[in-house]
């Protein structure tokens, strides 16, 4: 009889989780605000290695004269994160306005003692996307996955890198090192949009409104690259990506650590293959989370059958979030090509319309592909029963992976 009681409890818990998630997301979608930024002109620099990125970012933080605003999904508790936090503390002690916003769950390793130390030094620190009633499960799943840095209102950064030793080529797991990712540095008109997004997230966490403070939005000169900041909050990405895939004429390249497509995007990719478009997808060979690799297999089988090329990156862990369509559009940001990014998380991407930049990006992606092994149809036709079981489980919970 005890097993029947356990079964009833288990069914009740699963039912509550499903209802909580459905009602929570429905409530959020009804109350959210959509922001569509104009096309801007900025100078944009691409970083593909953590040491070079953080050397530049930290140098400019040390040179800050007015303000430093930082939002990261993950800040770890290790020597590299300590170096980052000590930098912020030092700048606050110089009299610079420093604000640090972290996702509550993503940065849960940051010690409370370190947060107090930062605040005592003058750094304004807070956590966003807190787990709260009435939708405990949904709020625990909806993460702020953005990475935004704005220095003096004139220099901005966004992309895939977080703060931790694994992002500078140090990892306790050799199979996940070095970390391969993409991050962008901006100067020009687009920095104002990054600043606005930081201010919106800061207000949500603290109820302190910075958006109308002119000192955070100094005059910006036009840069040389046309682009558009694209923030999303659980909607919009699917339709936007689908539109660009439908318009592709020759080539689509997708780089993502997790490939869990929606029916709309699968139809778009299959349609592109049918009309002769080359589709290339770069993924990591080694997964950093359970089931995410198996979750992709049901999507890869029909894509491979239609002629898509899937590259499994072998030289470390591939964490890039990028899409290139022909030579006229590319997207780099924080959104993975998966349902969690499409339907749950807060993300921020940069849509770039510049052939010169796209050629630079494609050269980097060619390096990724040359460091990869090709996935074949036969690889997926002879998987074990355990792998098939994992696929089924992953499909059932794919939106949460």
Secondary structure, 3 states (H helix, E strand, C coil): CHHHHHHHHHHHHHHHHHHHHHHHHHHHHHHCCCCCCCCEEEEEEEECCHHHHHHHHHHHHHCCCCEEEEEECCECCCHHHHHHHHHHHHHHHCCCEEEEEEECCCCCCCCHHHHHHHHHHCCEEEEECCCCCCCHHHHHHCCECCCEEEECCCEEEEECCCECHHHHCCCCCHHHCCEECCEEEEEECHHHHHHHHHHHHHHHHHCCCCCCCHHHCCCCCCCCEEEEEEEEECCCHHHHHHHHHHHCCCEEEEECCCECCCHHHHHHHHHHHHCCCEEEEEEECCCCCCCHHHHHHHHHHHHHHCCCEEEEECCCEECCCEEEECCCEEEEECCCECHHHHHCCEEEEEEECCHHHHHHHHHHHHHHHHCEEEECHHHHHCCCHHHHHHHHHHHHCHHHC
